[in-house]
Amino acid sequence: MPIIEVNNRGVHIQELNKGAAETVLLVHGMFSNLSIYYFNIAPILAKHFHVVMYDLKSHGLSERIENGYDLNSMTDDLVDLLDSLGIDKVHLGGYSFGGLIALKMAARFPRKIKKLAVIEAPDPNDDKTRDIIDDYSREFLEHYVMNFTNTTKVKMGKRQMERNHRMYEYLFHETSIKSDMILEKEFFSDAEISDIQQDTLLLYGANSNCLGAGKKLKNKIRAAELLEVNGDHNIPIQEPVSIGNIMETFFNNG
Amino acid sequence: MDAVVSTAKLNSNEIFDLMKQFITEVIGEEFVEEMDITMESSFTKDLEMDSIEIVSFSEKIKAHFGEQIDFTGWLSNMDLDQLINLNLGTIVNYIEECQ
């Protein structure tokens, strides 16, 4: 499992089909890891593309870092990763918080991004998004596991629950992730969103709480197309093959 | 092109022992000691492995067997129910057939 050094920090990456001409880079969401892509979506994209997945700081198998969870820092991390891999330009896909990172990347470094696929990026100004960050507790995790993961059929055992709890505890109490995210609440209103020029695919669950955010982005980004997929916020787990195929077609055309 | 000399073909018991070794490396000896790992053990329910641990496990299989086994490709053809119920015996059979 490759852990590479980027700016003296350990970053877990996975690559498929290294020899391909074009690269698709995939960014996972908060409290998740690259496995959201690894089993289905990445292998579908790897039929045509070099695929790079990485674990965000303090997520998955990447090193724990206390600071720098605002979108500027997260996109700085991504640029450093691209530089260290010697990749100049990519198609970029991001899910949830990773979708926000992808949008910020297209806004800040347009020369590095070919096409943009944003899956279920939430509006940072939405109360529901902020409540999750504000109200974390062990009870929250247990409630979350009982009520929300049922749409993904994945049951958590005791050891997994402990591991997740430790990650949440670390991120919420020992890093700046909460305060950094609160600073981003106006992100969707910023002019830089409207300035995004890349062809953009917005993928949202038809039953997702975040669908409104997708509609908002559709109105702001000139070359955006919004597609609704069966499911809720968990569409990459619920419909991985559809998502993979839709992204492959989108990145392949033109 | 010269034929690549592959490692000796393993029988199912040897593959099972190798898989057990990989699982121990991924989740840690202290957890494995408490478990009775058998061919019937399922990854998510019995071994309680989460998805990033299964990624690490898959990478170990890839690193050990190289090109002869497309483990991720094989997993990618499974739906979520199959992945959740995947047990060690199914993997051992798959690897034995691929060798």
Interface residues (C-beta under 8 A of the other chain):
Chain A: M1 Q14 L16 N33 L34 S35 I36 Y38 F39 N40 P43 I44 D55 G60 L61 T152 K153 V154 K155 M156 G157 K158 R159 Q160 R163 N164 I237 Q238
Chain B: I27 F31 T44 K45 E48 D50 S51 I52 I54 V55 S56 S58 E59 K60 T72 G73 L75 S76 L80 D81 L83 I84
